[in-house]
Amino acid sequence: MNNLEQLVVDDKLVVDSRQVAELTGKRHDNFVRDIEHYIRVICQNSILSFDSFFIETSYTTGTGKNYKCYRLT
């Protein structure tokens, strides 16, 4: 994959965390763990809001299991 697929969600340009994980060579579950760490850090600053950077969503696999993912702004 050479390019990230960009989507417009609620007037925000976003990319899917699964694509970013693949692009960076990380396992997606580890990338989600990293994002959740960033969210905890961002929440410590009253000026910042994590939803300006990360929008939590989910996806369903072929087996019907749901997994968390994020849309990154």
N, CA, C and O atoms as a GROMACS GRO file, in nm:
protein
  292
    1MET      N    1   0.086  -0.117   0.000
    1MET     CA    2   0.000   0.000   0.000
    1MET      C    3   0.090   0.123   0.000
    1MET      O    4   0.178   0.136   0.085
    2ASN      N    5   0.068   0.211  -0.095
    2ASN     CA    6   0.147   0.332  -0.105
    2ASN      C    7   0.074   0.455  -0.054
    2ASN      O    8   0.138   0.547  -0.003
    3ASN      N    9  -0.055   0.457  -0.066
    3ASN     CA   10  -0.132   0.575  -0.029
    3ASN      C   11  -0.239   0.540   0.074
    3ASN      O   12  -0.297   0.432   0.071
    4LEU      N   13  -0.263   0.634   0.164
    4LEU     CA   14  -0.372   0.617   0.259
    4LEU      C   15  -0.501   0.662   0.195
    4LEU      O   16  -0.506   0.765   0.127
    5GLU      N   17  -0.606   0.586   0.217
    5GLU     CA   18  -0.738   0.625   0.169
    5GLU      C   19  -0.795   0.726   0.267
    5GLU      O   20  -0.813   0.696   0.385
    6GLN      N   21  -0.822   0.844   0.219
    6GLN     CA   22  -0.876   0.949   0.305
    6GLN      C   23  -1.028   0.952   0.291
    6GLN      O   24  -1.082   0.941   0.181
    7LEU      N   25  -1.094   0.969   0.403
    7LEU     CA   26  -1.240   0.978   0.407
    7LEU      C   27  -1.278   1.112   0.468
    7LEU      O   28  -1.200   1.171   0.542
    8VAL      N   29  -1.397   1.159   0.437
    8VAL     CA   30  -1.451   1.278   0.503
    8VAL      C   31  -1.564   1.231   0.593
    8VAL      O   32  -1.664   1.176   0.546
    9VAL      N   33  -1.548   1.254   0.724
    9VAL     CA   34  -1.648   1.214   0.822
    9VAL      C   35  -1.679   1.338   0.906
    9VAL      O   36  -1.589   1.395   0.969
   10ASP      N   37  -1.804   1.378   0.908
   10ASP     CA   38  -1.845   1.497   0.983
   10ASP      C   39  -1.758   1.617   0.949
   10ASP      O   40  -1.713   1.690   1.038
   11ASP      N   41  -1.735   1.637   0.821
   11ASP     CA   42  -1.655   1.749   0.769
   11ASP      C   43  -1.509   1.744   0.812
   11ASP      O   44  -1.440   1.846   0.805
   12LYS      N   45  -1.460   1.628   0.856
   12LYS     CA   46  -1.320   1.611   0.892
   12LYS      C   47  -1.256   1.511   0.797
   12LYS      O   48  -1.316   1.408   0.766
   13LEU      N   49  -1.136   1.542   0.751
   13LEU     CA   50  -1.060   1.450   0.668
   13LEU      C   51  -0.990   1.351   0.761
   13LEU      O   52  -0.914   1.393   0.849
   14VAL      N   53  -1.015   1.221   0.744
   14VAL     CA   54  -0.962   1.119   0.835
   14VAL      C   55  -0.901   1.003   0.756
   14VAL      O   56  -0.929   0.984   0.638
   15VAL      N   57  -0.815   0.927   0.827
   15VAL     CA   58  -0.763   0.801   0.775
   15VAL      C   59  -0.788   0.693   0.879
   15VAL      O   60  -0.800   0.723   0.998
   16ASP      N   61  -0.797   0.570   0.836
   16ASP     CA   62  -0.828   0.457   0.923
   16ASP      C   63  -0.701   0.407   0.992
   16ASP      O   64  -0.596   0.395   0.928
   17SER      N   65  -0.710   0.378   1.120
   17SER     CA   66  -0.594   0.332   1.196
   17SER      C   67  -0.539   0.200   1.142
   17SER      O   68  -0.420   0.173   1.156
   18ARG      N   69  -0.622   0.119   1.080
   18ARG     CA   70  -0.573  -0.007   1.024
   18ARG      C   71  -0.476   0.019   0.909
   18ARG      O   72  -0.376  -0.052   0.894
   19GLN      N   73  -0.507   0.121   0.829
   19GLN     CA   74  -0.419   0.155   0.718
   19GLN      C   75  -0.287   0.214   0.768
   19GLN      O   76  -0.180   0.183   0.715
   20VAL      N   77  -0.295   0.299   0.869
   20VAL     CA   78  -0.174   0.360   0.924
   20VAL      C   79  -0.085   0.252   0.986
   20VAL      O   80   0.037   0.254   0.969
   21ALA      N   81  -0.146   0.158   1.057
   21ALA     CA   82  -0.070   0.048   1.116
   21ALA      C   83   0.002  -0.032   1.008
   21ALA      O   84   0.120  -0.064   1.022
   22GLU      N   85  -0.069  -0.063   0.901
   22GLU     CA   86  -0.008  -0.138   0.791
   22GLU      C   87   0.105  -0.059   0.728
   22GLU      O   88   0.212  -0.114   0.699
   23LEU      N   89   0.082   0.069   0.706
   23LEU     CA   90   0.183   0.154   0.644
   23LEU      C   91   0.310   0.163   0.728
   23LEU      O   92   0.421   0.170   0.675
   24THR      N   93   0.294   0.164   0.860
   24THR     CA   94   0.409   0.176   0.950
   24THR      C   95   0.468   0.042   0.991
   24THR      O   96   0.569   0.037   1.061
   25GLY      N   97   0.405  -0.068   0.949
   25GLY     CA   98   0.456  -0.200   0.980
   25GLY      C   99   0.425  -0.246   1.122
   25GLY      O  100   0.491  -0.337   1.173
   26LYS      N  101   0.326  -0.184   1.186
   26LYS     CA  102   0.287  -0.223   1.322
   26LYS      C  103   0.164  -0.313   1.317
   26LYS      O  104   0.083  -0.306   1.226
   27ARG      N  105   0.154  -0.398   1.417
   27ARG     CA  106   0.029  -0.473   1.433
   27ARG      C  107  -0.078  -0.374   1.476
   27ARG      O  108  -0.051  -0.282   1.553
   28HIS      N  109  -0.199  -0.392   1.426
   28HIS     CA  110  -0.306  -0.296   1.456
   28HIS      C  111  -0.337  -0.292   1.604
   28HIS      O  112  -0.359  -0.183   1.658
   29ASP      N  113  -0.341  -0.405   1.672
   29ASP     CA  114  -0.372  -0.402   1.815
   29ASP      C  115  -0.268  -0.323   1.893
   29ASP      O  116  -0.303  -0.255   1.991
   30ASN      N  117  -0.142  -0.329   1.852
   30ASN     CA  118  -0.038  -0.248   1.918
   30ASN      C  119  -0.055  -0.100   1.885
   30ASN      O  120  -0.032  -0.014   1.970
   31PHE      N  121  -0.095  -0.071   1.764
   31PHE     CA  122  -0.117   0.068   1.725
   31PHE      C  123  -0.235   0.128   1.803
   31PHE      O  124  -0.229   0.243   1.846
   32VAL      N  125  -0.342   0.049   1.821
   32VAL     CA  126  -0.457   0.094   1.901
   32VAL      C  127  -0.412   0.120   2.045
   32VAL      O  128  -0.454   0.219   2.106
   33ARG      N  129  -0.330   0.034   2.100
   33ARG     CA  130  -0.276   0.055   2.234
   33ARG      C  131  -0.199   0.187   2.242
   33ARG      O  132  -0.213   0.262   2.339
   34ASP      N  133  -0.119   0.216   2.140
   34ASP     CA  134  -0.044   0.342   2.136
   34ASP      C  135  -0.139   0.462   2.130
   34ASP      O  136  -0.118   0.561   2.200
   35ILE      N  137  -0.242   0.452   2.048
   35ILE     CA  138  -0.340   0.562   2.037
   35ILE      C  139  -0.406   0.586   2.173
   35ILE      O  140  -0.424   0.700   2.214
   36GLU      N  141  -0.442   0.479   2.241
   36GLU     CA  142  -0.507   0.495   2.372
   36GLU      C  143  -0.413   0.558   2.474
   36GLU      O  144  -0.458   0.629   2.564
   37HIS      N  145  -0.285   0.534   2.461
   37HIS     CA  146  -0.186   0.603   2.545
   37HIS      C  147  -0.186   0.752   2.511
   37HIS      O  148  -0.187   0.836   2.601
   38TYR      N  149  -0.184   0.784   2.382
   38TYR     CA  150  -0.185   0.925   2.340
   38TYR      C  151  -0.311   0.995   2.392
   38TYR      O  152  -0.305   1.111   2.434
   39ILE      N  153  -0.423   0.925   2.389
   39ILE     CA  154  -0.548   0.984   2.439
   39ILE      C  155  -0.536   1.017   2.587
   39ILE      O  156  -0.578   1.124   2.630
   40ARG      N  157  -0.478   0.926   2.666
   40ARG     CA  158  -0.460   0.952   2.809
   40ARG      C  159  -0.372   1.075   2.831
   40ARG      O  160  -0.399   1.156   2.920
   41VAL      N  161  -0.267   1.090   2.752
   41VAL     CA  162  -0.178   1.205   2.764
   41VAL      C  163  -0.251   1.333   2.724
   41VAL      O  164  -0.241   1.434   2.794
   42ILE      N  165  -0.323   1.329   2.614
   42ILE     CA  166  -0.397   1.447   2.567
   42ILE      C  167  -0.500   1.491   2.670
   42ILE      O  168  -0.520   1.610   2.690
   43CYS      N  169  -0.566   1.395   2.734
   43CYS     CA  170  -0.670   1.427   2.831
   43CYS      C  171  -0.614   1.498   2.955
   43CYS      O  172  -0.691   1.557   3.031
   44GLN      N  173  -0.486   1.492   2.976
   44GLN     CA  174  -0.424   1.561   3.089
   44GLN      C  175  -0.412   1.711   3.064
   44GLN      O  176  -0.384   1.788   3.156
   45ASN      N  177  -0.433   1.752   2.941
   45ASN     CA  178  -0.425   1.894   2.905
   45ASN      C  179  -0.566   1.945   2.881
   45ASN      O  180  -0.634   1.900   2.789
   46SER      N  181  -0.611   2.039   2.962
   46SER     CA  182  -0.749   2.087   2.952
   46SER      C  183  -0.776   2.166   2.824
   46SER      O  184  -0.892   2.187   2.788
   47ILE      N  185  -0.672   2.209   2.756
   47ILE     CA  186  -0.690   2.286   2.632
   47ILE      C  187  -0.717   2.194   2.514
   47ILE      O  188  -0.788   2.231   2.421
   48LEU      N  189  -0.660   2.073   2.518
   48LEU     CA  190  -0.673   1.979   2.406
   48LEU      C  191  -0.791   1.885   2.425
   48LEU      O  192  -0.834   1.859   2.537
   49SER      N  193  -0.840   1.836   2.314
   49SER     CA  194  -0.948   1.738   2.316
   49SER      C  195  -0.907   1.623   2.223
   49SER      O  196  -0.878   1.645   2.106
   50PHE      N  197  -0.906   1.500   2.276
   50PHE     CA  198  -0.858   1.388   2.195
   50PHE      C  199  -0.942   1.365   2.071
   50PHE      O  200  -0.891   1.316   1.970
   51ASP      N  201  -1.072   1.400   2.076
   51ASP     CA  202  -1.154   1.376   1.958
   51ASP      C  203  -1.122   1.472   1.844
   51ASP      O  204  -1.178   1.460   1.735
   52SER      N  205  -1.032   1.566   1.867
   52SER     CA  206  -0.978   1.647   1.759
   52SER      C  207  -0.875   1.568   1.678
   52SER      O  208  -0.840   1.606   1.567
   53PHE      N  209  -0.826   1.458   1.736
   53PHE     CA  210  -0.722   1.378   1.674
   53PHE      C  211  -0.767   1.235   1.642
   53PHE      O  212  -0.729   1.179   1.539
   54PHE      N  213  -0.847   1.176   1.731
   54PHE     CA  214  -0.885   1.036   1.720
   54PHE      C  215  -1.036   1.020   1.737
   54PHE      O  216  -1.094   1.073   1.832
   55ILE      N  217  -1.099   0.948   1.645
   55ILE     CA  218  -1.242   0.920   1.654
   55ILE      C  219  -1.257   0.768   1.665
   55ILE      O  220  -1.223   0.695   1.572
   56GLU      N  221  -1.307   0.722   1.779
   56GLU     CA  222  -1.321   0.578   1.800
   56GLU      C  223  -1.434   0.523   1.716
   56GLU      O  224  -1.541   0.584   1.706
   57THR      N  225  -1.410   0.409   1.654
   57THR     CA  226  -1.510   0.338   1.576
   57THR      C  227  -1.479   0.189   1.586
   57THR      O  228  -1.398   0.149   1.670
   58SER      N  229  -1.540   0.108   1.505
   58SER     CA  230  -1.512  -0.036   1.507
   58SER      C  231  -1.531  -0.094   1.368
   58SER      O  232  -1.587  -0.030   1.278
   59TYR      N  233  -1.484  -0.215   1.353
   59TYR     CA  234  -1.503  -0.287   1.228
   59TYR      C  235  -1.535  -0.432   1.262
   59TYR      O  236  -1.503  -0.480   1.371
   60THR      N  237  -1.597  -0.501   1.168
   60THR     CA  238  -1.636  -0.641   1.187
   60THR      C  239  -1.555  -0.726   1.090
   60THR      O  240  -1.546  -0.695   0.972
   61THR      N  241  -1.496  -0.833   1.142
   61THR     CA  242  -1.419  -0.924   1.058
   61THR      C  243  -1.514  -1.021   0.987
   61THR      O  244  -1.634  -1.021   1.012
   62GLY      N  245  -1.458  -1.101   0.900
   62GLY     CA  246  -1.536  -1.200   0.827
   62GLY      C  247  -1.600  -1.304   0.918
   62GLY      O  248  -1.698  -1.368   0.880
   63THR      N  249  -1.544  -1.321   1.037
   63THR     CA  250  -1.599  -1.418   1.133
   63THR      C  251  -1.710  -1.357   1.217
   63THR      O  252  -1.772  -1.426   1.299
   64GLY      N  253  -1.736  -1.227   1.198
   64GLY     CA  254  -1.842  -1.161   1.272
   64GLY      C  255  -1.798  -1.095   1.402
   64GLY      O  256  -1.880  -1.039   1.474
   65LYS      N  257  -1.669  -1.102   1.433
   65LYS     CA  258  -1.617  -1.041   1.556
   65LYS      C  259  -1.590  -0.893   1.534
   65LYS      O  260  -1.537  -0.852   1.430
   66ASN      N  261  -1.626  -0.811   1.634
   66ASN     CA  262  -1.604  -0.667   1.628
   66ASN      C  263  -1.474  -0.630   1.697
   66ASN      O  264  -1.439  -0.685   1.801
   67TYR      N  265  -1.402  -0.535   1.635
   67TYR     CA  266  -1.278  -0.484   1.691
   67TYR      C  267  -1.279  -0.333   1.688
   67TYR      O  268  -1.338  -0.271   1.599
   68LYS      N  269  -1.212  -0.274   1.786
   68LYS     CA  270  -1.199  -0.130   1.793
   68LYS      C  271  -1.096  -0.082   1.690
   68LYS      O  272  -0.995  -0.148   1.667
   69CYS      N  273  -1.125   0.032   1.631
   69CYS     CA  274  -1.027   0.100   1.548
   69CYS      C  275  -1.052   0.250   1.564
   69CYS      O  276  -1.149   0.291   1.627
   70TYR      N  277  -0.966   0.329   1.506
   70TYR     CA  278  -0.980   0.474   1.517
   70TYR      C  279  -0.971   0.537   1.379
   70TYR      O  280  -0.908   0.484   1.288
   71ARG      N  281  -1.036   0.650   1.366
   71ARG     CA  282  -1.015   0.737   1.252
   71ARG      C  283  -0.926   0.850   1.301
   71ARG      O  284  -0.955   0.916   1.401
   72LEU      N  285  -0.818   0.872   1.230
   72LEU     CA  286  -0.721   0.974   1.269
   72LEU      C  287  -0.741   1.098   1.183
   72LEU      O  288  -0.748   1.089   1.060
   73THR      N  289  -0.748   1.212   1.249
   73THR     CA  290  -0.768   1.338   1.175
   73THR      C  291  -0.635   1.394   1.131
   73THR      O  292  -0.630   1.499   1.067
   0.00000   0.00000   0.00000
